[in-house]
Amino acid sequence: MKKTTEYNYRYIWMISLVAAMGGLLFGYDWVVIGGAKPFYEPFFNLTTPAMKGWATSSALIGCLMGAVFSGIFSDRYGRQRLMLLAGLLFTVSAIGAGLANQFTTFVIYRIIGGIGIGLASNLSPMYIAEVSPASVRGRFVSLNQLTIVIGVLAAQLVNWLISISHEMPDNVTTAQVLESWNGRIGWRWMFAACAVPAVLFFIFSMLIPESPRWLVKSGNSAKAFKVLKKIGGENYAREELVQIETSLQNEIGSVHFRELFDKGMLKILGLGMFLAFFQQWCGINTIFYYADDIFKTAGFDLKGVMLNIVITGAVMMIFTFVAIGTVDKYGRKILLLIGSLGLAGSYALIGLSYFLHFTGFPLLFLTILAIAFYSFSLAPIVWVLLSEMFPNRIRGAAMSIAVFTLWIGSFSLSYTFPILNEGIGTAWIFWIYGLICFVGFFVIRRYLVETKGKSLEQIEKEMVRIK
């Protein structure tokens, strides 16, 4: 009878939480823009949909750059060093955006923060997947999504608390916003507050070990053995090391992007790119990026908008715990299928509500329902799959391409929403997102291989056989 491995969960939790701080910064920097939007737009005199779209989506250009940078260097220099760089970039961005007096300067610092997001969104889940035992990998990688949601909620709470710290009229005009403390100073603190966790992430990233799988790939099996031994003991370390070395046999050394386009790898990469793009074009992020526009259209005043944003963040956190509790029990595929159909149905009703000019609580309820479906499915599960579905040798490069695709989707979604909203109306936008979710359901059902409870090396063998 095989002896059950006793894992050092305290150690795994510690290093995973440090890595997941990248997710917290990702979440904060990603969503802070939505709450600050009603205040910085008058300050910078942003009047056209294109200007507003550029202000909101400019950070995503940095995300694209960060994803590419991570792909080029994470397989060469490791995961830990680039997490340190991400922490530094988040710090610079938070302070710079908070001090900006010119729109161009503001955009530059937002792009710098975006590079940090691009790095963290790639490295944090990948690192956690590479140090976690197979039986609990989904739960630990979902921890990264939980910290993203904590970052989202923290940004929403900070934005809300700052916005109510100085009294404003219920139906405030643009001129009153510009003359208010929030319009001059408050929005700056919304961005600058991110510097505190960014500095902590930078410091704590110095204290965690390098990924054992990267160490083996780089020819340092002895050091990898020490890390694995600390995770699960000597027998676990020996068995894992054999599996890792077997999957990397005769392949230790530099990685070339052209290897991603071999026939077997291309199928896996294509599926990963689809999942990444779908996570964004399912449409949920428009609720976070353009919450003030969406809730104002639904009949809420500025105070109601800011409170509703906090409510959506709280719902997202609650249902992320649902994902953490079920991902290793029921699997990745079933959660994605339920979430895709749930989003399609929610969007159909949201679109109908806008079409029939419903306002107030019914629309808020449907929006919360859509966020709930997203939060236990596409939000965490796509990151879990991207961190585990690619072969050891090319994981960093392949994931960077998938994450690059994700940020292409995010940029195109956020940039086009205000333009489409003015052109075809909110109802039709949500109906389009619903159709996309319906298509995503069938692609996932047909092509996705369940990865629950399997080692990264076992997943590699099964993914290569996708037809």
C-alpha positions in Angstrom: 0.0 0.0 0.0 1.4 3.3 -1.1 2.1 5.7 1.8 0.2 9.0 1.6 2.4 12.0 1.3 2.3 14.5 4.2 2.6 17.9 2.6 4.0 20.9 4.3 0.9 23.0 3.8 2.2 25.9 6.0 5.1 26.3 3.6 3.0 25.9 0.5 0.5 28.5 1.7 3.3 30.9 2.6 5.1 30.9 -0.8 1.8 30.7 -2.7 0.4 33.7 -0.8 3.5 35.8 -1.6 3.2 34.9 -5.2 -0.5 35.6 -5.1 0.2 39.2 -3.9 0.9 39.8 -7.6 -2.8 38.9 -8.2 -3.9 41.4 -5.5 -1.9 44.2 -7.2 -3.3 43.0 -10.5 -6.8 43.3 -9.2 -6.3 46.7 -7.6 -4.6 48.3 -10.5 -7.1 46.7 -12.9 -10.2 48.1 -11.2 -9.1 51.3 -9.5 -9.6 53.1 -12.9 -13.4 52.4 -12.8 -14.0 54.2 -9.4 -11.7 57.0 -10.2 -13.2 57.6 -13.6 -15.9 60.1 -12.6 -13.2 62.3 -11.1 -10.2 62.2 -13.3 -12.2 62.6 -16.6 -13.2 66.1 -15.7 -9.8 66.9 -14.3 -8.1 65.9 -17.7 -11.1 67.3 -19.7 -11.8 63.9 -21.4 -14.9 64.6 -23.5 -15.0 62.1 -26.4 -15.6 58.3 -26.2 -12.2 57.7 -27.8 -10.4 59.7 -25.2 -12.3 58.1 -22.4 -11.6 54.7 -23.9 -7.9 55.4 -24.2 -7.7 56.5 -20.5 -9.4 53.3 -19.4 -7.6 50.9 -21.7 -4.1 52.5 -21.8 -2.8 50.3 -19.0 -3.7 47.3 -21.1 -1.1 48.3 -23.6 1.4 47.8 -20.8 -0.3 44.5 -20.0 0.5 43.3 -23.5 4.1 44.5 -23.1 4.4 42.7 -19.8 3.0 39.5 -21.1 5.6 39.5 -24.0 8.4 40.5 -21.6 7.5 37.6 -19.3 7.4 35.1 -22.2 10.9 36.1 -23.3 12.5 36.2 -19.9 10.6 34.0 -17.5 12.0 30.8 -19.0 15.4 32.3 -19.1 15.8 34.1 -15.8 13.1 32.4 -13.7 9.8 33.4 -12.1 11.1 35.0 -8.9 13.2 37.7 -10.4 10.4 38.9 -12.6 8.0 39.0 -9.7 10.5 41.4 -8.0 10.4 43.6 -11.2 6.6 43.5 -11.2 6.5 44.8 -7.6 8.8 47.6 -8.5 6.7 48.6 -11.5 3.5 48.6 -9.5 5.1 51.0 -7.0 6.3 53.4 -9.6 3.0 53.4 -11.4 0.9 54.0 -8.2 3.0 57.0 -7.1 3.4 58.4 -10.7 -0.3 58.2 -11.6 -1.3 59.8 -8.3 1.0 62.8 -8.9 0.2 63.2 -12.6 -1.0 66.7 -13.7 -0.9 66.0 -17.5 -3.0 63.4 -19.2 0.0 62.1 -21.2 2.0 61.7 -17.9 -1.0 59.9 -16.4 -1.2 57.5 -19.3 2.6 56.7 -19.2 2.4 55.7 -15.6 -0.8 53.7 -16.2 1.1 51.8 -19.0 4.0 51.2 -16.5 1.5 49.7 -14.1 0.1 47.7 -17.0 3.5 46.1 -17.5 3.4 45.0 -13.9 0.0 43.5 -14.4 1.2 41.7 -17.5 4.1 40.2 -15.6 2.1 39.3 -12.4 -0.9 37.8 -14.4 1.5 35.5 -16.1 4.0 34.7 -13.3 1.8 34.4 -10.1 -0.5 31.5 -11.2 2.3 29.8 -13.1 4.6 29.9 -10.0 1.8 28.6 -7.7 1.0 25.7 -10.2 4.7 24.7 -10.3 5.1 24.5 -6.5 1.6 22.9 -5.7 0.9 19.2 -5.4 -1.4 17.9 -8.1 -4.3 17.0 -5.7 -4.7 20.5 -4.5 -3.2 22.5 -7.4 -6.6 23.9 -8.5 -7.3 25.2 -5.0 -3.9 26.9 -4.7 -3.9 28.5 -8.1 -7.5 29.7 -7.4 -5.9 31.5 -4.5 -4.4 33.8 -7.0 -7.9 34.6 -8.3 -9.0 35.2 -4.7 -6.2 37.8 -4.2 -7.2 39.4 -7.5 -10.7 39.7 -6.2 -9.4 41.0 -2.8 -7.5 43.6 -4.9 -10.6 44.4 -6.8 -12.7 44.8 -3.6 -9.9 46.8 -2.0 -9.8 49.2 -4.9 -13.6 49.6 -4.8 -13.6 50.2 -1.1 -10.8 52.7 -1.2 -12.5 54.5 -4.1 -15.9 54.5 -2.2 -14.4 55.7 1.1 -12.4 58.4 -0.5 -15.4 59.5 -2.6 -17.7 59.8 0.5 -15.0 61.4 2.7 -16.0 64.8 1.3 -19.7 65.5 0.9 -21.0 66.0 -2.7 -24.5 66.8 -4.0 -26.7 63.8 -5.1 -27.0 65.0 -8.7 -23.6 66.5 -9.1 -22.6 68.4 -12.2 -19.3 68.1 -14.1 -18.3 71.5 -12.9 -19.0 70.6 -9.3 -17.0 67.4 -9.6 -14.0 69.4 -11.0 -14.2 72.0 -8.2 -14.6 69.3 -5.4 -11.8 67.8 -3.3 -12.4 64.4 -5.0 -12.0 66.0 -8.4 -8.8 67.7 -7.5 -7.1 65.4 -4.9 -9.2 62.4 -4.0 -8.8 60.5 -7.2 -5.0 60.8 -6.8 -5.1 58.8 -3.5 -7.2 56.1 -5.2 -4.2 55.3 -7.4 -1.4 56.1 -4.8 -2.8 53.7 -2.2 -1.6 50.8 -4.4 2.0 51.6 -3.5 1.7 50.1 0.0 1.0 46.4 -1.1 3.3 46.9 -4.1 6.3 47.6 -1.7 5.3 44.6 0.4 5.2 42.3 -2.7 8.6 43.5 -3.7 10.1 42.7 -0.2 8.4 39.3 0.3 9.3 38.1 -3.2 12.9 38.2 -2.1 12.1 35.5 0.5 10.5 32.8 -1.6 12.4 30.0 -3.5 12.6 29.8 -7.3 10.1 27.3 -9.0 11.5 23.8 -8.8 10.4 23.0 -12.4 12.3 26.1 -13.6 15.4 25.0 -11.6 15.4 21.5 -13.2 14.9 23.1 -16.7 17.9 25.3 -16.0 20.0 22.3 -14.9 19.9 22.9 -11.2 18.2 19.6 -10.0 19.9 19.7 -6.6 18.4 23.0 -5.6 15.0 21.9 -7.1 15.2 18.7 -4.9 15.6 20.9 -1.7 12.5 23.0 -2.6 10.4 19.8 -3.4 11.7 18.2 -0.2 10.5 21.1 1.9 7.1 20.9 0.1 6.4 17.2 0.6 9.3 15.3 2.1 12.2 13.3 0.6 10.1 10.6 -1.2 7.8 13.2 -2.8 10.8 15.2 -3.9 12.5 12.1 -5.4 9.3 11.1 -7.3 8.5 14.6 -8.6 12.1 15.1 -9.7 12.0 12.0 -11.8 8.8 13.0 -13.5 10.1 16.5 -14.2 13.4 15.3 -15.5 11.7 12.8 -17.7 9.4 15.4 -19.3 12.4 17.6 -19.9 14.8 14.9 -21.1 17.4 16.1 -23.6 15.6 19.5 -23.5 17.4 21.4 -20.8 18.5 24.8 -22.1 17.1 27.8 -23.9 13.6 27.9 -25.3 12.7 29.2 -28.8 9.3 30.5 -29.6 9.2 28.6 -32.8 8.9 25.4 -30.8 5.4 26.5 -29.8 4.2 26.1 -33.4 5.1 22.4 -33.7 1.9 20.5 -34.6 1.3 19.0 -31.1 2.1 22.2 -29.3 0.0 24.4 -31.6 -3.3 22.7 -30.7 -2.6 23.2 -27.0 -1.6 26.8 -27.6 -4.6 27.5 -29.7 -7.0 26.2 -27.0 -5.2 28.3 -24.4 -5.4 31.4 -26.5 -9.2 30.8 -27.0 -9.8 30.4 -23.3 -7.8 33.6 -22.5 -9.6 35.7 -25.1 -13.0 34.3 -24.1 -12.4 35.2 -20.5 -12.3 38.8 -21.5 -14.8 38.9 -24.4 -17.4 37.2 -22.2 -17.9 40.9 -21.4 -17.9 41.0 -17.6 -15.0 43.5 -17.4 -17.1 46.3 -18.9 -19.1 46.3 -15.6 -15.8 47.0 -13.7 -14.3 49.4 -16.2 -17.5 51.4 -17.0 -19.5 50.9 -13.9 -20.4 54.6 -13.7 -21.8 54.6 -17.2 -23.7 51.3 -16.8 -25.2 52.1 -13.4 -26.0 55.7 -14.4 -27.9 54.4 -17.4 -29.8 52.2 -15.0 -30.9 55.2 -13.0 -28.4 55.5 -10.1 -26.8 58.7 -8.9 -23.1 59.0 -8.3 -23.4 57.9 -4.7 -25.4 54.9 -5.8 -22.9 54.1 -8.5 -20.0 54.0 -6.0 -21.9 51.8 -3.6 -23.0 49.4 -6.3 -19.4 49.0 -7.4 -18.5 47.8 -3.9 -21.4 45.4 -3.9 -20.2 43.9 -7.2 -16.8 43.4 -5.7 -18.2 41.7 -2.6 -20.2 39.3 -4.7 -17.2 38.5 -6.8 -15.2 37.6 -3.6 -18.0 35.4 -2.2 -18.3 33.3 -5.4 -14.5 33.0 -5.8 -14.7 31.0 -2.6 -17.2 28.7 -4.3 -14.6 28.1 -7.0 -11.9 27.4 -4.5 -14.1 24.8 -2.7 -15.2 23.0 -5.9 -12.4 23.2 -8.5 -10.6 20.2 -7.2 -13.8 18.3 -6.3 -15.9 18.7 -9.5 -13.2 19.8 -11.9 -12.4 22.7 -14.3 -14.6 21.8 -17.2 -18.0 21.6 -15.5 -17.5 24.9 -13.8 -16.6 26.6 -17.1 -19.7 25.1 -18.8 -22.0 26.2 -16.0 -20.5 29.7 -16.0 -20.7 30.1 -19.8 -24.4 29.2 -19.9 -25.2 31.3 -16.8 -23.5 34.4 -18.3 -25.3 33.9 -21.7 -28.7 33.8 -19.9 -27.8 36.7 -17.6 -26.7 38.9 -20.5 -29.9 38.1 -22.4 -31.9 39.4 -19.5 -29.7 42.4 -18.9 -29.9 43.4 -22.6 -33.7 43.0 -22.4 -33.8 45.2 -19.3 -31.9 48.0 -21.1 -34.1 47.5 -24.2 -37.3 47.9 -22.1 -35.7 50.8 -20.0 -35.9 49.0 -16.7 -34.0 50.8 -14.0 -32.9 50.3 -10.4 -32.8 47.1 -8.4 -33.8 44.6 -11.2 -30.9 45.6 -13.3 -28.5 45.6 -10.3 -29.7 42.1 -9.4 -29.1 40.8 -13.0 -25.6 42.4 -13.0 -24.8 40.7 -9.7 -26.0 37.4 -11.1 -23.7 37.7 -14.1 -20.8 38.5 -11.8 -21.6 35.5 -9.6 -21.5 33.1 -12.6 -18.2 34.7 -13.8 -16.6 34.6 -10.4 -16.8 30.8 -9.9 -16.0 29.9 -13.5 -14.2 31.9 -16.1 -12.5 34.3 -13.7 -10.5 31.7 -11.6 -10.7 28.5 -13.8 -9.1 30.0 -16.9 -6.1 31.1 -14.8 -5.9 27.6 -13.3 -5.9 26.0 -16.8 -3.4 28.4 -18.3 -1.0 27.7 -15.5 -1.2 23.9 -15.9 -2.1 23.0 -19.5 1.3 23.8 -21.2 4.3 21.4 -21.2 7.1 22.1 -18.7 9.7 23.1 -21.2 7.7 25.8 -22.9 5.3 26.8 -20.1 6.6 30.3 -19.6 6.7 31.1 -23.3 3.3 29.5 -24.1 1.6 31.1 -21.1 2.9 34.5 -22.1 1.3 34.1 -25.6 -2.0 33.1 -24.0 -1.8 36.0 -21.5 -0.9 38.3 -24.4 -4.0 37.2 -26.1 -6.0 37.8 -22.9 -4.8 41.4 -22.8 -5.5 41.9 -26.5 -9.1 40.8 -25.7 -9.2 43.1 -22.6 -7.9 46.1 -24.5 -10.2 45.6 -27.4 -13.2 45.1 -25.1 -12.5 48.1 -22.9 -11.6 50.4 -25.8 -14.6 49.6 -27.9 -17.3 49.6 -25.2 -17.9 53.4 -25.0 -17.8 53.6 -28.8 -20.3 50.7 -29.3 -22.4 52.0 -26.4 -22.9 55.2 -28.2 -23.3 53.5 -31.6 -25.6 50.5 -31.0 -26.8 50.9 -27.4 -26.1 49.0 -24.2 -28.8 46.4 -24.8 -27.3 45.2 -28.1 -23.8 45.1 -26.5 -24.9 42.7 -23.8 -26.8 40.5 -26.3 -23.5 40.3 -28.3 -21.6 39.2 -25.2 -24.3 36.6 -24.5 -23.9 35.1 -28.0 -20.1 34.9 -27.4 -20.7 33.1 -24.1 -23.0 30.6 -25.9 -20.3 29.9 -28.5 -17.7 29.5 -25.7 -19.8 26.9 -24.1 -19.7 24.6 -27.2 -15.9 25.1 -27.7 -15.2 24.1 -24.1 -17.5 21.2 -24.3 -15.8 19.8 -27.4 -12.1 20.5 -26.9 -11.2 20.9 -23.2 -9.5 18.0 -21.4 -10.3 17.7 -17.7 -7.1 18.3 -15.7 -8.4 17.8 -12.1 -6.0 15.8 -9.9 -3.4 15.2 -12.6 0.3 16.0 -12.4 1.6 18.6 -14.8 3.5 15.9 -16.6 0.4 13.8 -17.0 -1.6 16.7 -18.3 1.2 17.3 -20.9 0.7 13.8 -22.3 -3.1 14.1 -22.5 -3.1 17.6 -24.0 -0.8 16.6 -26.8 -3.4 14.0 -27.9 -6.2 16.6 -28.4 -7.9 16.1 -31.8 
